[in-house]
């Protein structure tokens, strides 16, 4: 296999940076702008970038070589805004000439391999978030404790199911169904001493598509209509999955309660 030419290495580097940003929850316009700036720093005659939430296509052209195109399929998106910020800074430093291509490639590899928080830490803070959200929605001390426990289990369940590469919407449906069943069981045990609404809302909040909805609005404002519509649809489907899971569990619970 022949070694890659200089422009091919630059193209791979720029697309890899954009792919990491897209996987980490960056907006479409930010990904396109970063790729374009990285490549224009090499003064190519033509740089064309097209990004959608599930893919990247970049073409470069110059008098010294024929047209060169690279396409990358993007899957398994998560929210890693720390990566987005680090790649943004990497792009600025490279474009300004503060670092060489070799240094930039090494930094990009380090950013890709950087570990996130441990599962225990993530699950713990999900539980804490659920607990304090329940207090925000007028819950009491019992609601706080129940929401914390449910949040711990939901965080662990969500992480384990996502590792099995199950469809995200189905994972969220299962998690919200568990929340509904847990709240119904707690209600049968504790009765009016707990506030069902506060617990349900508090436990659902960490699962809501806040980043997807925000990116949809920002992409639409930035004239990225295709990406804006697709991400708005994604946010809507997530909301429907969550509502369906909780709704089915609560409806079944109330039906059982009415029979008993």
C-alpha positions as CSV (number, residue, x, y, z in Angstrom):
1,X,0.0,0.0,0.0
2,X,1.4,3.4,-1.0
3,X,2.0,6.0,1.7
4,X,-0.5,8.8,1.8
5,X,0.4,12.0,0.1
6,X,0.5,15.3,2.1
7,X,-2.9,16.5,1.0
8,X,-4.5,13.1,1.8
9,X,-3.0,13.2,5.3
10,X,-4.4,16.7,5.8
11,X,-7.8,15.6,4.6
12,X,-7.9,12.6,6.9
13,X,-6.9,14.8,9.8
14,X,-9.6,17.4,9.2
15,X,-12.3,14.8,8.7
16,X,-11.2,13.0,11.8
17,X,-11.5,16.2,13.8
18,X,-14.9,16.9,12.4
19,X,-16.0,13.3,13.1
20,X,-15.0,13.5,16.7
21,X,-16.8,16.9,17.1
22,X,-20.0,15.5,15.5
23,X,-19.9,12.4,17.7
24,X,-19.5,14.6,20.8
25,X,-22.6,16.7,20.2
26,X,-21.3,19.7,18.3
27,X,-23.5,21.7,16.0
28,X,-23.4,21.1,12.2
29,X,-22.2,24.6,11.4
30,X,-19.3,24.3,13.9
31,X,-18.2,21.0,12.4
32,X,-18.2,22.4,8.9
33,X,-16.4,25.6,9.9
34,X,-13.7,23.7,11.8
35,X,-13.0,21.3,8.9
36,X,-13.0,24.2,6.4
37,X,-10.6,26.3,8.5
38,X,-8.2,23.4,9.0
39,X,-8.0,22.7,5.3
40,X,-7.9,26.3,4.1
41,X,-4.8,26.8,6.3
42,X,-3.0,24.8,3.7
43,X,-4.2,27.2,0.9
44,X,-6.0,24.6,-1.2
45,X,-7.7,26.0,-4.3
46,X,-11.1,24.6,-3.4
47,X,-12.5,23.2,-0.2
48,X,-16.1,21.9,0.0
49,X,-17.6,20.5,3.1
50,X,-21.0,18.9,3.6
51,X,-22.1,17.6,7.0
52,X,-25.3,16.0,8.3
53,X,-25.9,14.5,11.7
54,X,-24.9,11.0,10.5
55,X,-22.1,11.7,8.0
56,X,-19.4,14.0,6.6
57,X,-18.3,14.5,3.0
58,X,-15.3,16.7,2.2
59,X,-13.7,17.5,-1.2
60,X,-10.4,19.4,-1.8
61,X,-8.9,20.4,-5.1
62,X,-5.7,22.1,-6.1
63,X,-3.4,22.6,-9.1
64,X,-0.8,20.2,-7.7
65,X,-3.2,17.2,-7.5
66,X,-6.5,15.9,-8.8
67,X,-9.8,16.3,-6.8
68,X,-9.7,14.3,-3.6
69,X,-12.9,13.3,-1.6
70,X,-13.4,11.6,1.8
71,X,-16.7,10.4,3.3
72,X,-17.1,9.4,6.9
73,X,-20.2,7.7,8.4
74,X,-20.9,8.9,11.9
75,X,-22.7,6.7,14.5
76,X,-22.9,6.4,18.3
77,X,-23.2,10.1,19.1
78,X,-22.8,11.1,22.7
79,X,-22.6,14.4,24.6
80,X,-18.9,15.2,25.2
81,X,-18.7,19.0,25.2
82,X,-15.1,18.8,26.6
83,X,-14.0,17.2,23.4
84,X,-15.7,20.0,21.3
85,X,-13.9,22.7,23.3
86,X,-10.5,20.9,23.0
87,X,-10.8,20.4,19.2
88,X,-11.9,24.0,18.8
89,X,-8.7,25.2,20.6
90,X,-6.7,22.7,18.5
91,X,-8.1,24.2,15.4
92,X,-7.3,27.7,16.4
93,X,-3.7,26.8,17.3
94,X,-3.2,25.0,14.0
95,X,-4.7,27.7,11.8
96,X,-2.6,30.4,13.6
97,X,0.5,28.3,13.0
98,X,1.2,27.8,16.7
99,X,1.6,24.1,16.3
100,X,2.8,21.8,13.4
101,X,0.7,19.2,11.7
102,X,2.5,16.4,13.6
103,X,1.7,18.1,16.9
104,X,-1.9,18.7,15.9
105,X,-2.3,15.1,14.9
106,X,-0.8,13.9,18.2
107,X,-3.1,16.2,20.2
108,X,-6.2,15.0,18.2
109,X,-5.3,11.4,19.0
110,X,-4.9,12.3,22.7
111,X,-8.3,14.0,22.7
112,X,-9.9,11.0,21.1
113,X,-8.4,8.6,23.7
114,X,-9.1,10.9,26.7
115,X,-11.3,9.0,29.2
116,X,-14.5,10.4,30.5
117,X,-15.8,10.1,34.1
118,X,-16.2,6.6,35.5
119,X,-19.6,4.9,35.4
120,X,-19.9,5.2,39.2
121,X,-19.4,9.0,39.0
122,X,-21.8,9.4,36.1
123,X,-24.5,7.3,37.8
124,X,-24.1,9.1,41.1
125,X,-24.6,12.5,39.6
126,X,-27.5,11.3,37.6
127,X,-29.1,10.2,40.8
128,X,-28.3,13.6,42.5
129,X,-29.7,15.5,39.5
130,X,-32.9,13.5,39.6
131,X,-33.2,14.1,43.4
132,X,-32.8,17.9,43.2
133,X,-35.0,18.2,40.1
134,X,-37.8,16.5,42.2
135,X,-37.2,19.2,44.9
136,X,-37.4,21.9,42.2
137,X,-40.8,20.6,41.2
138,X,-42.2,20.9,44.8
139,X,-41.2,17.4,46.0
140,X,-40.5,16.5,49.7
141,X,-37.7,14.6,51.4
142,X,-39.3,11.3,50.5
143,X,-39.5,12.3,46.9
144,X,-35.8,13.3,47.1
145,X,-34.7,9.9,48.3
146,X,-36.9,7.9,45.9
147,X,-35.8,10.0,42.9
148,X,-32.1,9.6,43.9
149,X,-32.5,5.8,44.0
150,X,-34.4,5.6,40.7
151,X,-31.8,7.9,39.1
152,X,-29.0,5.6,40.1
153,X,-30.6,2.6,38.6
154,X,-31.7,4.5,35.4
155,X,-28.2,5.8,34.8
156,X,-26.7,2.3,35.1
157,X,-29.5,0.8,33.0
158,X,-29.0,3.4,30.2
159,X,-25.2,2.9,30.1
160,X,-25.5,-0.9,29.9
161,X,-28.1,-0.9,27.2
162,X,-26.2,1.6,25.1
163,X,-23.1,-0.6,25.3
164,X,-25.1,-3.4,23.6
165,X,-25.7,-1.0,20.7
166,X,-29.5,-1.1,21.1
167,X,-31.5,1.6,19.3
168,X,-31.4,4.8,21.4
169,X,-35.2,5.3,21.3
170,X,-35.9,1.8,22.6
171,X,-33.3,2.3,25.4
172,X,-35.0,5.5,26.4
173,X,-38.4,3.8,26.3
174,X,-37.2,1.0,28.6
175,X,-35.7,3.6,31.0
176,X,-38.9,5.7,31.2
177,X,-41.0,2.5,31.5
178,X,-38.8,1.6,34.5
179,X,-39.3,5.0,36.0
180,X,-43.1,4.7,35.7
181,X,-43.2,1.2,37.2
182,X,-40.9,2.3,40.1
183,X,-43.1,5.3,40.9
184,X,-46.3,3.2,40.8
185,X,-44.7,0.6,43.2
186,X,-43.6,3.4,45.5
187,X,-47.1,4.9,45.4
188,X,-48.6,1.5,46.4
189,X,-46.2,1.4,49.4
190,X,-46.2,5.0,50.6
191,X,-49.5,6.3,49.4
192,X,-50.0,10.1,49.7
193,X,-46.8,10.6,51.6
194,X,-45.0,11.0,48.2
195,X,-45.6,13.2,45.2
196,X,-45.8,11.1,42.0
197,X,-45.5,14.1,39.6
198,X,-42.3,15.5,41.3
199,X,-40.6,12.1,41.1
200,X,-41.6,11.4,37.5
201,X,-40.5,14.8,36.3
202,X,-37.3,14.7,38.3
203,X,-36.2,11.3,37.0
204,X,-37.1,12.1,33.4
205,X,-35.2,15.4,33.2
206,X,-31.7,13.9,32.7
207,X,-33.0,11.9,29.8
208,X,-34.6,14.8,27.9
209,X,-33.1,15.8,24.5
210,X,-31.9,19.3,25.6
211,X,-28.7,19.2,23.5
212,X,-30.4,17.8,20.4
213,X,-33.2,20.4,20.6
214,X,-30.7,23.3,21.2
215,X,-28.5,22.1,18.2
216,X,-31.6,21.9,16.0
217,X,-32.5,25.5,16.7
218,X,-28.9,26.7,16.2
219,X,-28.5,24.7,13.0
220,X,-31.8,26.1,11.7
221,X,-30.7,29.7,12.5
222,X,-27.4,29.0,10.7
223,X,-29.3,28.0,7.5
224,X,-28.5,24.3,8.0
225,X,-32.1,23.4,7.3
226,X,-31.6,19.7,6.6
227,X,-29.7,19.2,9.8
228,X,-32.0,21.4,11.8
229,X,-35.1,19.4,10.7
230,X,-33.4,16.1,11.3
231,X,-32.2,17.0,14.8
232,X,-35.6,18.5,15.7
233,X,-37.2,15.2,14.6
234,X,-34.6,13.3,16.7
235,X,-35.6,15.4,19.7
236,X,-39.3,14.8,19.1
237,X,-38.8,11.1,18.8
238,X,-36.8,11.0,22.1
239,X,-39.6,13.0,23.8
240,X,-42.3,10.6,22.4
241,X,-40.2,7.6,23.6
242,X,-40.0,8.9,27.1
243,X,-43.6,9.9,27.3
244,X,-44.8,6.6,25.9
245,X,-42.7,4.6,28.5
246,X,-43.9,6.6,31.5
247,X,-47.5,6.8,30.2
248,X,-47.9,3.1,29.6
249,X,-46.5,2.3,33.1
250,X,-48.7,4.9,34.9
251,X,-51.8,3.9,32.9
252,X,-51.3,0.2,33.7
253,X,-50.6,1.1,37.4
254,X,-53.8,3.1,37.7
255,X,-55.8,0.4,36.0
256,X,-54.4,-2.2,38.5
257,X,-55.1,0.2,41.4
258,X,-58.7,0.6,40.2
259,X,-59.2,-3.1,40.1
260,X,-57.7,-3.6,43.6
